[in-house]
Amino acid sequence: MKAEPILDDLTRFDERSFVQLVIWRVPKPLRGSGHLFKYRLAYVVDGVCVLRYDNEAGKGDHVHDGNREGTYDFITIEQLLEDFYAHVERRRR
C-alpha cells in the first residue's frame, strides 16, 4: 500500500493569513510515531509559518510555535485537528 491522501485543504482567514492541512494514511508508522498517519498542519501569516504541527520520520509528533519546538501527544486525527485549531485561535488573538 502506498501513502493515501486523507486531507489536503487550504483555508484563508483573510488576505494575510491561512491554514493548510495535509494528512496521509501511511502503510506503517513513521520512525518516532506510533500511528499510521503522516501530517503537516500549518498556520501562515504574511508568508511566514508561525505554527506547524507535523511528524517527520525520526522526530515523531511535534509542534513548531514560532521559534519554539515541542512534542505533541497524538491521539486521533480528530483530536489533532481540534488541538491545532484551538492553538491557531490562541495565536490569532
C-alpha positions as semicolon CSV with decimal commas, in nm:
position;residue;x (nm);y (nm);z (nm)
1;M;0,000;0,000;0,000
2;K;0,123;0,348;-0,086
3;A;0,056;0,660;0,118
4;E;-0,308;0,757;0,073
5;P;-0,415;1,123;0,091
6;I;-0,685;1,181;0,353
7;L;-0,699;1,560;0,364
8;D;-0,548;1,843;0,158
9;D;-0,711;2,175;0,237
10;L;-0,614;2,542;0,238
11;T;-0,844;2,788;0,416
12;R;-0,784;3,162;0,413
13;F;-0,876;3,372;0,716
14;D;-0,805;3,695;0,528
15;E;-0,557;3,832;0,271
16;R;-0,271;3,793;0,521
17;S;-0,327;3,452;0,680
18;F;-0,436;3,095;0,611
19;V;-0,418;2,739;0,738
20;Q;-0,306;2,445;0,529
21;L;-0,394;2,091;0,637
22;V;-0,228;1,789;0,475
23;I;-0,278;1,437;0,610
24;W;-0,190;1,098;0,458
25;R;-0,252;0,742;0,575
26;V;0,079;0,554;0,551
27;P;0,137;0,177;0,533
28;K;0,346;0,169;0,852
29;P;0,420;0,419;1,128
30;L;0,692;0,674;1,061
31;R;1,000;0,630;1,277
32;G;0,918;0,811;1,603
33;S;0,538;0,790;1,563
34;G;0,307;0,510;1,678
35;H;0,022;0,562;1,429
36;L;-0,048;0,526;1,058
37;F;-0,064;0,895;0,964
38;K;0,176;1,150;0,819
39;Y;0,061;1,508;0,865
40;R;0,152;1,874;0,825
41;L;-0,083;2,138;0,965
42;A;0,038;2,495;0,921
43;Y;-0,081;2,841;1,013
44;V;0,082;3,106;0,792
45;V;0,075;3,484;0,843
46;D;0,231;3,729;0,596
47;G;0,409;3,441;0,421
48;V;0,567;3,309;0,743
49;C;0,470;2,978;0,903
50;V;0,407;3,081;1,264
51;L;0,259;2,749;1,382
52;R;0,304;2,396;1,250
53;Y;0,207;2,051;1,375
54;D;0,387;1,769;1,194
55;N;0,557;1,434;1,228
56;E;0,883;1,388;1,044
57;A;1,043;1,046;1,029
58;G;1,277;1,023;1,326
59;K;1,137;1,328;1,506
60;G;0,791;1,195;1,574
61;D;0,488;1,409;1,653
62;H;0,579;1,767;1,738
63;V;0,476;2,134;1,726
64;H;0,665;2,437;1,597
65;D;0,531;2,753;1,763
66;G;0,731;3,049;1,643
67;N;1,092;2,964;1,730
68;R;0,994;2,701;1,988
69;E;0,958;2,330;1,921
70;G;0,789;2,078;2,149
71;T;0,644;1,729;2,143
72;Y;0,282;1,655;2,061
73;D;0,088;1,359;2,204
74;F;-0,106;1,223;1,906
75;I;-0,434;1,050;1,997
76;T;-0,659;1,068;1,688
77;I;-0,688;1,275;1,370
78;E;-0,999;1,441;1,516
79;Q;-0,810;1,541;1,833
80;L;-0,514;1,661;1,625
81;L;-0,738;1,894;1,425
82;E;-0,916;2,016;1,737
83;D;-0,586;2,089;1,914
84;F;-0,441;2,261;1,608
85;Y;-0,743;2,489;1,554
86;A;-0,756;2,578;1,926
87;H;-0,387;2,671;1,907
88;V;-0,447;2,878;1,592
89;E;-0,727;3,065;1,768
90;R;-0,498;3,144;2,063
91;R;-0,236;3,276;1,819
92;R;-0,492;3,489;1,633
93;R;-0,600;3,676;1,949
